[in-house]
Amino acid sequence: MSNEGLATQNHGSVVNFEDYAMSTEAVVRQVNVIQEVMKAVMKIDEHYGTIPGCQKPSLYKPGAEKLGFTFRLAPEYEVRTINMANGHREYQVKCRLRHIPTGAMVGEGEGSCTTMEGKYRFRGGEKEGTGQAIPKEYWNLKNAGKIAEAKELIGGEGFAPGKVDGKWEICSIGEKVEHDNPADYYNTCLKMAKKRAHVDAILTATAASDIFTQDVEDMPEVIPGASTTQQTGTQATTGKPPVRPPQEKKDHAIKDPDAPASDAQIKAISAMWGKLGLEDNLKYSYCTEAAGMTEVVKSTKEFTKGQASSVIDRLNRDLEAKKEQEG
């Protein structure tokens, strides 16, 4: 006799999976319920969000709670605490979901968090926006696994993507110093581990992984302040990334455009013109033209924030063009 579709239980009896399978119609209904809740109840940047280049929205804690409420699933947590050297601690959490009307256990997920993670281990390292939008090629390289190349594209070490006034910018990163009291983050890490386990359990129990992914905000590349560029819920059903307006890259608000250029902007210009291979005698004339000025500057410190942003934008475009020619 064929064993296909059969499983042997611990007590030796045989179970035919088909006897307990949901009908195709029921599966379709469940998927439709998730999509309808996403459309009617959930809000982008609150219940879910995406970053450019990601194919699926990331489910946040409030979104997981909404799906749990929808399907009447109550979370139950099992926490394991691991004490580490120098006062650091790791929390490993298992979340089980119980169906409230029947009491049946319907799924589980796991998550962990430790004070050794960069955002809890270090203080300082604040990001300061340069006023320049992240180039599309950065996200393409990052999603292709070419992290080093993506990093180089935005200035290399000392630069990272960050959200400023709701938009992704190239940001300079201040110096990090190790936090002297990891216990300050014990409670935060415990809550983060529980959140990760809960989201994992919800995705598994509701079979929503084809619509949502695990929290992208927890990825080191997008910490802190992950979430999102605007995107409609249609991506959840089509699987296609959003179409971004051509002006988005340039249409970027600069705070105090007439104020002196920030140190972060000056550092970005220096890093980028080096990658472009500009000769020393051409650097300032190039930047002057890019800034829309008539008299050639003698130092990048002469730029305002608005002018520096224009220079960075021009450098970015020329770097992308250079990469296309070389590729």
N, C-alpha and C positions, 0 to 999 in steps of 0.2 A: 504494500500500500504506500502511496506517495505521501511524503511528509510535508509537501508544499502547503503553506498556509496554516500549518499546525505548530503548536508549542506544547511542550510537556511541563506541567506544573510540578512544584516540589513534591506533592503527595502522589504523583504518578499518573494522574488523570490527564486526558488530552483535551485541548481547547481548540475549536475551530475559530480562527480569527474572524471569518466572514459572518459568523453568527452575531458578532458584537460590532461590526463595522457600521459606520454612519452611511446613510444613503448618499448618492451623488447630490441629490437635491438639498439634503441637509448641509452638506459641505458648502455648496454654493450659497445657501442662506447665511451661513456663519460668516463667510467672506464678505457678503453684501452688508451684513450688520456692521462689521468693522469699518468698511469703507463709508457707510452712511454716518456712523458715529464720528469718524474722522472729518467728514464734510460738514456735518451739522453742529457738532459740539466742540471739537478740538480746534485750537488756534495755533497757527504757526508761531514759533519762538516761545510758546508757553507749554504746549503739550507735545510738540515734536518740532524738528527743524533739520536743516541740511547745511552742508558746506559745499562750495562749488566743487564739482567733479564727482561727488558721491551720488551713486545711482539710486539710493533709497533714503527716505527721511529717517532720522534717528529718533527713537521713542524716548521721551523724557519721563521722569517720575510722575508728574501730573497726568501724562497720557496713559501710563501704565495703570494708574489708579482709576482712570475713567474706564478703561477696558475691563478692569477687575470688577468695577461697579456694574458695568453692563452685563457681564456674564455671571455675576454673583459669586465671585471668587474671593475668599478671605485668605490673606497671607499668614503663614505661621513660620517663625524664624528659629533657626538653630545656629548659635554663634560660638565660634571657637576663637579664643584669644591666644596669640603667640607673643610672648615678651621677647624682645630683641636687645642687642647690645646698645649701650648709651641711651637707655630710656625709650628706645623706639618700640613700636608695637604694630602687630599685624592682626587684622580681623578677617576671619574666613567665615562666610555666612552661607547657609543653605536656606532657601525659601521654598516652602511647600504651599501649594494652593489647594484650599478645601472648598468644594462646591457647597454653598450655604444651604440651599434647599434640601440636598440629599445627604450632606456630610461626607461625600466621596472625595478622596484625594485625587486630583486631576492632573497634577504636574508639579515639577520642581525646577529650581534654577540655583546657580551658585554665583557668588561674587566675593571679591576680597578687596581690601584697601589697607595700606600701610603708611605710617608716618615717614617712611623712606622715599615715598613718591616725591618728585621734585617740588610740587606745589605746597607740600607740607613740610618737607625737610629744610627748605631754604626760605629765607626772607630776603627782601630786596629783589633785584632783578626785574624791576618794574619796566613795563613797555611804554615807550614814548613814540607816538605816531610821527611819521615823516610827511604825511600828507599825500603819499603816493599809493594808489590802489595796487593790490596784489595782481601781477600779470596772470592771465589765463594759463600761460604755459607752466607756471608754478604748480597749479593744481594737476595739470596733465602729467607732469613729471612725478609728482608725489604719488598719484594714483597708479603710475606705472612702476612704482617701487624705486624710482631714481631719486632718493631722498637727498643725497649729496649734491646732485645737479640742481635740484629744486632750491636747496639752501643757497647755493652759489648765485642763483638767478636773482635773489633778493638782497644780496650783499654779503653772504657767507656768515661766518661766526659773528655774533653780536647783533644779528638781525633775525626777526621772526615775524610771522603773520599775527595780527591782532585786530580786535574790533575797536573802532573809534567812532563814536556817534552812530553805531549801528552798521558801519561799513568796514570791510576788511582793508587794512593798510599794512604796508611795510613798516615795522616798528623796530627801533633800536632797543636793546635790552641792557638794563643797568647791571652792575656787578651783584652777584649773589653771595650771601653770607649764610652759613649753616645756622639754623635756628637752635638756640641753646636750651629750649624746653619743649621737647616733642609732646609732652603731656597736654600742652595747649590744644592739640589736634586730635586727642583720643576720641572725643565724642563726635567730631566731624568725620573722622575716618570710619567710625562704627556706622554712622548714618549713611555714608557713601557706600560702604560694603553692602548694607541692607538694600539700598536703592538698586545697586547693580544686580544683586541676586533677585530682587523683585521683578525688575525689567526682564531679566533672563527667563524667569519662570512664566511671566505673562506671554512673552513671545512664543515660548515652547507650548504652553497649554492652549493658547488660542490659535496656534499655527499661523501667526501673523508675521513670521520672519520674511515672507515674500513681499510684505508691504513696508515693514519697518526693519531697521537694523539696531544693534546695540548702541548705546550712547556714544556718538562721535565726540562729544564734549570731553570724554575722559581720555582721549588720545593725547599724548604729549605734544604733538604738533599744534594742537588747537587749544591748549590750556594757557591762560584762563579764558573764560567767557566764550565758550563755544556756542554754537547755534549759529546764525543762519543768514543766508541770503533769502530774499523773498522767493517763495515757490508755491505754486498752487497744489492742491491735493490731487490733481490729475496725474502727477508723477507717480503716485502710489499705484495707480491702475495701469499706467502705460510703461513704467520702468524707464522712461526717457528723462534725461536731465533737462532742466528748464532752458528756454531760449533766452539769452541775456541781451538786452538792448545794446547796440554798438556804442552808445554814448556813456554807458555805465563806467567804463574804465577811466574816462576823462572827467565825467561829471562828478566831481568829488569836492565837497564843501571843505574849505580851509578856515579854521578859526583864526581870527586876527591876521588876515592876509598881508597887512601892511606892517606887521611887527617883524623884527629881525628874524632871519632864518634860524631855526633851532639847531642845536648841536647834532641832533639825530639826522636832520636833513643834510647838513654839511658832511657828516660821515658817510651818508648814503651816496651823495654825489661823488665823493672821493673814491669810494669803493667801486662804483659803477663805471666811472670814466677809465679806471684802471682796467676793468674787464673789457671795455670797448677798445682799449689799445690806443687811446688818443695820445698824440705826441705832446710833450710839455708846452711847446710854443703854440699849440692849437686849443688847449683846454679852455682857456678863459674866453677866447673869441667864440668858441662853440657854445659855451654856457651863456655868454652874453646874448647871442642870437636866440638861443632856446628860451631865454627869459623875456625876450621881447624888448631888450634894451638897445640903445644906440651906442653909448659909450662903453668901451670894453672895460670890464671890471678887473681889478688886480687881485681880488680875493673873494672866495665864495661867501665870506662873512658880510659882503656888501649887499647880498640878496635879502629881500624880504621873504617871508614864508610863502607868499603867493608865487613869487618869482622862482624860488627854490623848487616849489612843487612842479612848476612848468618845466624846469631843467630836468628833474627826475623823470617826469613823464616822457620827455624827449629821449633821454638816455635809455629808458626802458624800451621804447619802441625800436630804437636803433640796435639795442642788444638782441631783441627778438628777431629783427631782420638779419643781423649778422649770423645768428644761430641757424636760421633757415637757409642762408646761403652756404654755410659750412656743412649743413646736414644733407 
